[in-house]
C-alpha cells in the first residue's frame, strides 16, 4: 500500500532557510555551559538553522550517560534567546513530548530505537494531537522502509504535517568503515514513495567518526537530500556520549565550507537541451531492455514447459553457476561493476525460477 502523507513544505514553515538545512549540536546536553558554548560557536558560523541536543538519551547499557533530562530544557530555551537558533530534542515517550512543548522546543525528533516500535510511536503521536510542532523521524535501526513509513504515517495521522525523515544509516553485524551502513537505496526508495517528504541525512551516526563525515555529507547532497544533521560539541574529546563522531564548531564550519551544493536543475539552455537528448537515448535503451527481458522470460517459460515434459528439475546448479560466471565476466569486460552484475543475475534467476515453478504448480493442479 502506497503511503498517503500530507506534507507542508519546509519553505513554508522555515522561511528563508538556505539549502541545505543544517541541524547541529551535541549528542547530549551535559551541562548548561557545554550547551551554551557549543551553541555560540555554531551560531557564529551563520550556516546552522537548528540546534539539536539529546536531553533524554536511550542507551544500550543502564549505567551510560542518558542525558541531563528535564533540567536541560531551560538551557535550550536560553540557546534560542541568545542565538536565535531553533531548538530540537529527541522524544521517546509521551511525557517527553509534553515537557519539550512546555519549554518551547521548536522541533521534536523520534530516534531510530523508537521508530522500530509502533506502540511507542503511536504513544508519541497521541501526545502530538492538537499541536503544530514539526517532527523529524529517523529511520529504524534495521533497513525496513515500510516501518519507517509507518512511523511517519502515525505522526501524520495525528495532524502533524511539518514532517522530515532523517536518514541515519542501518545496523549491520559486518565489519565496515561505517558505524551504520548508509544503504542509500533505502532513503531513495522512501523519496520515490513520498516525493513531497524532505529527507535529511545524519552523517554522524552513519560514520561514527569524524574523518569520513565530509564524504558522506557530500554524497547526501549529491543525492538531493534536503539537509544535514551533524553532531557538534565544544570539547568532543570530553563528551559523555559518542565522542568519536562529534566535531568542534570550527571543524563543523570547515566541513560545511568544503561541501559543494549543486543545483537541482539548470536554466542553461545548452545544458538542458543536451541533457534531454541524452535522456531520450536512455529512454530508448530502457525500452529495448524491457522488450528483451520480456523475450527472455517468454523463452524461460518455454524452457520450463520443456523441462516438465521431460521430467527434469526446475533448478540445475551447474547451469546457474555457469550463467553467473559468464555474465559477470562479460559485464566486467564491458565496464560494468562485478557486484552489480551479480545482483542483476540473481534477480533474473529468481524470476526465472518463479516462472518455471509456477508452470509446474499449474500442471500438478491439472493432473
Buried (B, 14 or more C-beta within 10 A) or exposed (E): EEBEBEBBEBEEEBEEBEBBBBBBBBBBBBEBEBBBBBBBBBBEBEBBBBBBBBBBBBBEEEEEBBBBEBEBBEBBEBBBEEBEBBBBBBBBBBEBBEBBBEBEBBBBBBBBBBBBBEEBBBBBBEBBEEBEBBBBBBBBBEBBBBBBBBBBBBBBBBEBBBBBBBBBBBEBEEEEEBBBBBBBEBBBBBBEBBEEBBBBBBBBBBBBBBEBBBEBBBBBBEBBBBBBBBBBBBBBEEBBBBBBBBBBBEBBBEBBEEBEEEEEEEEEEEEEEEEEEEEEEEEEEEEEEEEEEEEEBEEBBEBBBEBBEEEEEBEEEEEBEEBBEEBBEEBEEEEBEEEEBBEBBEEBBEBBBEBBEEBBEEEEEEE
